[in-house]
């Protein structure tokens, strides 16, 4: 992900809901993309995001006040209309129903006026708050102090955008006040939900008080079935915890749902909250029979305690024909799961679709083979190894293959190599890999951890290209190291062309050029990334200088991808 520093929006999905989730790391709450920024940019971005958050809170309060004002105006108009109708009815009664008692007509008018005026406010004492607890969200120097408060709705009514206000004190002196809404748009009767409230930084806080702000029911709501994930996984990579799930619209009528939001909560074995996450469905609207996925990044605190249980709830709205959205109220929608998360290597890039793939969608990792390591040297004569990833399937394409190769010297770990960069690998194709120099002189063993991967049937997603190698020229180069040592190395200049025989423009193509010795073993490779767009029927030339890391080359092979 990239962050547009002018608009402060996610470069992947355009969302402006960005949260700091690690050292110089920002996560998009909508699509889960992660960006690392430099320290100075991180500090500036954090200040601006804080300003944006405060401004968003101010705007939200102003919008809520405007809605209340408009609703009161509508209620006043309704009262006038009802009174007019009642007056007309009374006049008609005078002329056509004089035998009826005036007391009865007055009673009917009183009931009509009372029905027209609906008070949506709810006493705040119906929401119970637990004892506030100070927590650190994040890790290391980027950890942020927050106040954790759990609110329980005992009003017997659904609550719209329930808010909590915290007041901070140093002794008897009030320092500051901060507010936060419960991170779910509607809090159902009997439900509890946690909230993290900002704390003033750089100040001595000896105590805090939390109170519930003004409560109200949703303006309009309908009853409906609860939603739950058809497939869901809680995964952890190092300090990062994610809840990924797939949810569908199972309605048999023509009802369209939207505004899908998920609140996930983590618990330790004592039942204390140790993590909170809130996210949205990737699709804005979900029609009957369709599905969407959700990827929620969870803010973790209380790291000393293991995750013993977790729960989630899904809120959603009914999309009206006019485009308006009506919140759907569902009973017993909190779904609790015992147990901890699935753990994966932090270096694996786990996509939402990869994690949620069903049995029929998965690619069997046993059909991927990592060829034996080939001993080689780089241009300053440091030892390195080359290998290739091969798809041994005869009929399935592996999508976004990836894994982490761990290197060992005896029982001691000597670093890792991440297999990434491929969008797909067709049957029989070979993807070249370097194991970079890092104590390579004592390498004794490698182990690989594969990521969950999906499959695709032939012919697959790739647009066909015709790659031709038209010339090779062996060369010798030299490198001066530390102004004292000069090393010579061999390389090969490879020239060729890439032709587009199809009927559509190929916007981006990547080409791996590999050198092979007379036994067909890999002896060096390089990625060509600067190929331009290619129109139908046209071809573009390429030229690349490939270092020879192993035996003398005898042939050249290529592997390409199109997007």
Secondary structure, DSSP 8 states (H G I E B T S, - for coil): --EETTTTEETTT----EEEEETTEEEETTT--EEE--HHHHHHHHHHHHHHHHHHHHHHHHHHHHHHHHHHHHHHHHHHHHHHHHHHHHHHHHHH-TTS-HHHHHHHHHHHHHHH----EE-GGGEEE---EEEEESSGGG-EEEEEEEEEE-SSS-EES-EEEEEEEETTEEEEEEEEE-SSSEE-TT-EEEEEEE--TTS---EEEEEE--EE--SSEEE------SEEEEEEETTEEEEEEEEE---SSS-EEEEEEEEEEEE-TTS-EEEEEEEEBSSSEE-TT-EEEEEEEEEE--TTS---EEEEEEEEEEE-TTS-EEEEE-TT--EEEES--EE--TT----HHHHH--GGGB--GGGEEE---EEEE-TT--EEEEEEEEE--SSEEEES--EEEEEEETTEEEEEEEE---SEE-TT-EEEEEE--SSGGG--EEEEEE---EEEETT-S----EEEEEEEEEEEEEEEETTTEEEEEEEEEEEEEEE--SSS-B--EEEEEEEE-TTS-EEEEEEE-----B-TT-EEEEEEEEEE-SS---EEEEEEEE-
